[in-house]
């Protein structure tokens, strides 16, 4: 993959020397102020890849413990390729966007099959892997192999737009092309991986979305947004998505000391192959108990008698704000019928921790596994 470095359209008064100065100042700042993060301990390509996939759409604070857990259980691409998907999903718990984990797993298998355990320093190979877009490709190859490849994500995008005084939206249309072009132009010949990380780090720690700390910024003497007092206007604010509220009911079906756990289908929809207590939206004005009886029948084929409420969980999924009321129910008849779910198991509350589940379902299962909350089951 040969890409020519594009000609830069530099702000008025800037020269190649200005860019060189920016590079030096930012790298010096990074060397002094970078956070001590577990994936920065070495330049192992596998660890960098796992961390970068996790960091897409998830905060550093949430990624840190998940990363440690993941690489401890699956320390190499070989181990990941050989792992059962249920283990990969379990290790991904809490990070959300489980498609990323499935893609990572599939990509590890493809790499092992074609290239063995040593991750290749070859952009053409990486570009063909599932889940690898321009960001992941640039992040892994620049950090692991010092390839001069740019990255763009929310933090670096904001820093570049402010530094260059770019007034249009860098997230859309021509703005996207501008920001990728600029991220490439500004990269140094050496230490490209560190420079990419430095841009992101500056955006995370100093050039934050609201009230950036320009007084602490190594680039303040060059920054066009600062010079013109436009830090808050660049980049333009995005309208927050309108949330749709959804009322759901979840049914914890008991048979003696066991609960029914259902596995979602593996071929479509969200949370594929993961486990959960059956749940679905309530109809307008539908009573919770009536909805629970209906949901149990429609999703599992089972007849139930409704008991007390266990827990109410509020959470958001994309543009939906969901209130999930979970009620207990006793099995009254019927046998499980696959359809909505791929399969189901009757499990003890103490076994719930072994199954990969979504974050809201984990909250419910933690409550169910608490003897004081679910005395009849223990
Ligand atoms: S001077 Fe301020 S606005 Fe400009 S890059 Fe630094 S922190 Fe961001």
Boltz pocket constraint, residues with backbone or C-beta under 6 A from the ligand:
constraints:
  - pocket:
      binder: B
      contacts: [[A, 159], [A, 162], [A, 163], [A, 206], [A, 207], [A, 208], [A, 212], [A, 213], [A, 214], [A, 217], [A, 218], [A, 219], [A, 220], [A, 221], [A, 223], [A, 224], [A, 225], [A, 226], [A, 231]]
      max_distance: 6.0
